[in-house]
């Protein structure tokens, strides 16, 4: 059973529009991975891990309190950025 229909229903958008939330997260992963690789070469592992966990938490917290479609898209993108490091 897919979660997408339930997500679309709870946010009041169509299923294809709800699919854009997943795409925004994936885009964050694609953009974040090379940027994090550059940062990883210049930053201590401990500091990098703390920053990535904080960014991940901020992205998910913002997703939880998103007030419209665009804010949820931005929050999902932000949550996806640190995923490329893992």
C-alpha positions, 0 to 999 in steps of 0.5 A: 500500500502506497503512502502517496494517496494518504499524503495527498488527501491529508495535504489537500492536493492531487496525487501527482502534486504530492509526488512532488514532495518526494521529488523535492527530497530527491533533488535535495539529495542530488544537490547536497551530495557533491556540496557535502563532499566538498565540505567533508574535505575541509571540516572535521568529521564531528563538526560535519556530523553535528551540522548534518544532523541539525540540518536534517532535523530542521528540515523535518521540523519545517516539514511538520509545520509547513503551512502550504504546498510551497513551504512543504516543498522547500522543507522537503528539499532542505531535509534531503540536502544532508541525506547525500552524506549518509 
